[in-house]
Amino acid sequence: MPKENSQRASVLQHVSQNVRRL
């Protein structure tokens, strides 16, 4: 698995949490 994919998943999770907070 590419490293970029892992980083993207982490960012997506962070955004998801931010949206949930909203």
N, C-alpha and C positions, 0 to 999 in steps of 0.2 A: 504493500500500500504506500502510495507516495506521501511524503511528509506534508505536502501542501493540503492534501485531503484531511489529514488529522487536524491541521491548524484551522481549516475551514469548519470542520465539525465543532471545534471548540468555540469558534466565533458564533456559529449558528446557535449553539447552546446558550451562550451569553446573551445573545439578542432575544432568544425565546424567553429567558428569565426576565429580561428587561420589559418585554411586552406583557408578561404575566403581571409584573409589578404595576404596570399601567392599568 
